């Protein structure tokens, strides 16, 4: 489904809704050709009794998947926010060190954030393992723990930086895990089947009055298509129409590069 989730929102809605319209048109032609002139009226009466059941099944399935996907997007946004907060605490914690160490650590932090923006973010949501900024993060961690064993380093700054860089690594791993998560294909496939069954059943109902009443199924066709499109749009938090914004991290990178966290900058 990755090819679909990577589409823009409008394109995704058009593809799914168009597919449902095509299915409805073909099924409508076939069923009315098979039972012309009201000959299938009895089937239409039977189908009308199943509309509520099929509609409820489709609503339950798609409602569950939309909620699951939406929660996944919000969770990914929270992870990025926590990651930016940990990097911010790291930058502030380094201010208590001698000037040379402050510059080294903040240069390594800037290198990590730049690598994250340049190489790691585009890899999120792909099928390949994310390497991205791993080397830069390891170098940042090494630098912090190297400074931490020096006698002149204030313990409060060391503790703050070490806790922050550990959280930074943990949140990065959570972000990568969130990027690789997918909605259950089986449930989505079942939702598609339920949606098509609902459309087909609505068309069979029109056998009671002829093909001219097929217009009443238009609303159902559109709702089914848009619901399925919304599920796919929300299922790719790092490569879809509702992609998580990296702005908290890129904004922090700009602040580090401009020296906002340097103790002699007057910030």
C-alpha positions in Angstrom: 0.0 0.0 0.0 3.0 2.3 0.2 2.5 3.4 -3.4 -1.0 4.6 -2.6 -0.1 6.3 0.8 2.6 8.3 -0.9 0.1 10.0 -3.2 -1.2 13.5 -2.4 -4.5 13.7 -0.5 -6.6 14.8 -3.6 -5.0 12.2 -5.8 -5.6 9.5 -3.3 -9.3 10.5 -2.9 -9.8 10.5 -6.6 -8.2 7.1 -7.1 -10.2 5.4 -4.4 -13.5 7.2 -5.2 -13.0 6.7 -8.9 -12.4 2.9 -8.3 -15.6 2.7 -6.4 -17.5 4.6 -9.1 -16.1 2.3 -11.7 -17.2 -0.8 -9.7 -20.6 0.7 -9.1 -21.1 1.5 -12.8 -20.0 -2.0 -14.0 -22.1 -3.8 -11.4 -25.1 -1.6 -12.1 -24.9 -2.4 -15.9 -24.5 -6.1 -15.2 -27.3 -6.5 -12.7 -29.8 -4.5 -14.7 -28.9 -6.4 -17.8 -29.4 -9.7 -16.0 -32.8 -8.6 -14.5 -34.4 -6.1 -16.8 -37.8 -4.4 -16.4 -38.2 -5.1 -12.7 -37.8 -8.8 -12.9 -35.4 -8.8 -9.9 -37.8 -6.9 -7.7 -37.8 -9.6 -5.1 -34.0 -9.5 -4.9 -34.3 -5.8 -4.4 -36.7 -6.3 -1.5 -34.3 -8.8 0.1 -31.3 -6.6 -0.4 -33.0 -3.6 1.3 -33.1 -5.6 4.6 -29.3 -6.1 4.5 -28.5 -2.4 4.0 -28.3 -1.6 7.8 -26.2 -4.6 8.6 -23.7 -4.0 5.8 -23.6 -0.2 6.5 -22.9 -0.9 10.2 -20.2 -3.4 9.4 -18.4 -0.9 7.0 -18.8 1.9 9.5 -17.3 -0.1 12.4 -14.3 -1.4 10.3 -13.4 1.9 8.8 -14.1 3.8 12.1 -11.6 1.5 13.9 -9.0 1.8 11.2 -9.3 5.6 10.9 -9.0 6.0 14.7 -6.0 3.6 14.8 -4.2 5.5 12.0 -5.0 8.9 13.5 -3.7 7.8 16.9 -0.5 6.7 15.0 0.0 10.1 13.4 -0.6 11.9 16.8 1.8 9.5 18.5 4.5 10.2 15.8 4.0 13.9 16.3 4.5 13.5 20.1 7.7 11.5 19.5 9.2 14.2 17.3 8.2 16.9 19.9 9.9 14.9 22.7 12.9 14.3 20.5 13.2 18.1 19.9 12.8 18.8 23.6 15.6 16.3 24.5 17.9 18.0 22.0 17.0 21.4 23.4 17.8 20.3 26.9 21.1 18.9 25.6 22.0 22.2 24.0 21.2 24.1 27.2 23.0 21.6 29.4 26.2 22.1 27.5 26.3 25.8 28.5 27.9 24.9 31.9 31.0 23.5 30.3 34.2 25.4 29.3 33.9 27.2 25.9 35.9 24.6 23.9 33.7 21.7 25.0 30.5 23.7 24.5 31.5 24.4 20.9 32.4 20.7 20.3 29.2 19.3 21.7 26.9 21.9 19.9 28.8 21.3 16.6 28.1 17.5 17.0 24.5 18.2 17.9 24.1 20.4 14.8 25.7 17.7 12.7 23.3 15.1 14.0 20.2 17.4 13.4 21.5 18.3 9.9 22.0 14.6 9.0 18.5 13.8 10.4 17.0 16.5 8.1 19.1 15.7 5.1 19.2 11.9 5.0 17.2 10.2 7.8 13.9 11.9 7.4 13.5 11.0 3.7 14.3 7.3 4.6 11.4 7.2 7.1 8.4 5.2 5.9 10.5 3.3 3.3 11.0 -0.4 3.1 14.8 -0.2 3.7 16.4 -0.1 7.2 16.9 3.5 8.4 20.6 4.4 8.8 20.3 8.1 8.4 21.9 10.0 11.3 23.1 7.0 13.3 26.8 7.8 12.8 26.3 11.4 13.9 24.3 10.4 16.9 27.0 7.9 18.0 29.6 10.7 17.7 27.5 13.0 19.7 27.0 10.4 22.4 30.8 9.6 22.4 31.6 13.3 22.8 29.3 13.8 25.7 30.5 10.8 27.7 34.1 11.7 26.9 33.5 15.2 28.4 31.6 13.7 31.3 34.6 11.9 32.8 36.8 15.0 32.9 37.4 16.4 36.3 36.6 20.0 35.4 33.2 19.2 34.0 30.4 20.4 36.3 28.4 17.3 37.4 25.0 19.0 36.9 25.9 19.8 33.3 27.2 16.2 32.7 24.1 14.6 34.2 21.8 16.9 32.2 23.6 16.2 28.9 23.8 12.4 29.5 20.2 12.1 30.4 19.2 14.2 27.4 21.3 12.3 24.9 20.0 9.0 26.2 16.4 10.3 25.7 17.4 11.6 22.2 18.5 8.1 21.2 15.4 6.5 22.7 13.0 8.8 21.0 14.9 8.4 17.7 14.3 4.7 17.9 10.7 5.2 18.8 10.3 7.5 15.7 11.9 4.9 13.4 9.6 2.2 14.9 6.5 4.4 14.4 7.6 5.0 10.8 7.7 1.3 10.0 4.3 0.6 11.6 1.4 -0.2 9.2 -2.3 -0.7 9.5 -3.3 -4.3 9.4 -3.7 -5.2 5.7 -6.3 -7.9 6.5 -8.6 -5.4 8.2 -8.1 -2.9 5.4 -8.9 -5.6 2.8 -12.0 -6.6 4.8 -13.1 -2.9 4.8 -12.7 -2.8 1.1 -14.8 -6.0 0.7 -17.4 -4.6 3.1 -17.5 -1.3 1.2 -17.9 -3.0 -2.2 -20.6 -5.3 -0.8 -22.5 -2.2 0.5 -22.3 -0.6 -2.9 -23.5 -3.8 -4.7 -26.3 -4.3 -2.2 -27.5 -0.7 -2.7 -27.6 -1.2 -6.4 -29.5 -4.5 -6.1 -32.1 -2.5 -4.1 -32.8 -0.5 -7.2 -34.0 -3.6 -9.0 -37.4 -2.8 -7.5 -37.8 0.4 -9.5 -35.4 0.2 -12.4 -31.9 1.5 -13.2 -33.0 5.2 -13.1 -33.0 4.9 -9.3 -29.3 4.0 -9.3 -28.7 7.7 -8.5 -29.5 6.9 -4.9 -26.3 4.9 -4.6 -24.1 7.8 -5.5 -23.8 9.0 -1.9 -22.9 5.6 -0.7 -20.2 5.2 -3.4 -18.6 8.5 -2.5 -18.6 7.8 1.2 -17.0 4.4 0.7 -14.3 5.8 -1.5 -13.5 8.8 0.8 -13.5 6.6 3.9 -11.0 4.2 2.3 -8.9 7.1 1.1 -8.8 8.6 4.5 -7.5 5.4 6.0 -4.7 5.2 3.6 -3.9 8.9 3.9 -3.5 8.6 7.7 -1.6 5.3 7.6 1.7 6.9 6.4 2.8 9.5 9.1 6.2 9.9 7.4 5.4 9.4 3.8 1.7 10.4 3.2 -0.6 13.3 2.9 -0.7 13.8 6.7 3.1 13.6 7.1 4.5 14.5 10.5 6.2 17.9 10.3 9.9 17.9 11.1 9.7 21.6 12.0 10.5 21.2 15.7 13.8 19.6 14.8 14.7 21.9 11.9 13.9 25.0 13.9 16.2 23.7 16.7 19.0 23.1 14.1 18.7 26.8 13.0 19.0 27.9 16.6 22.1 25.8 17.2 23.7 27.0 14.0 23.1 30.6 14.9 24.7 30.2 18.3 21.6 30.7 20.4 22.7 28.2 23.0 26.3 29.4 23.3 26.9 30.9 26.8 28.7 34.0 25.4 25.9 34.8 22.9 23.9 36.6 25.5 20.7 34.5 24.8 
